[in-house]
């Protein structure tokens, strides 16, 4: 089981959009400092373009869903 500190450190991240799916209002992100490519994340506000930097929020549970809050 993941400890609380690890979960909290993963909650807010930044990264670069690697793919978009406007039909589902989702995008994938290469997360900074890890080079991990996220799963498909729901976009909350305005569809970003591939290559744009975004702010990502994950729910504070193990394997929680993530959301793209917007372009930064």
Secondary structure as UniProt FT lines:
FT   HELIX           4..11
FT   STRAND          12..21
FT   TURN            22..25
FT   STRAND          26..31
FT   TURN            32..34
FT   STRAND          41..43
FT   TURN            50..51
FT   STRAND          53..58
FT   TURN            62..63
FT   STRAND          66..71
//
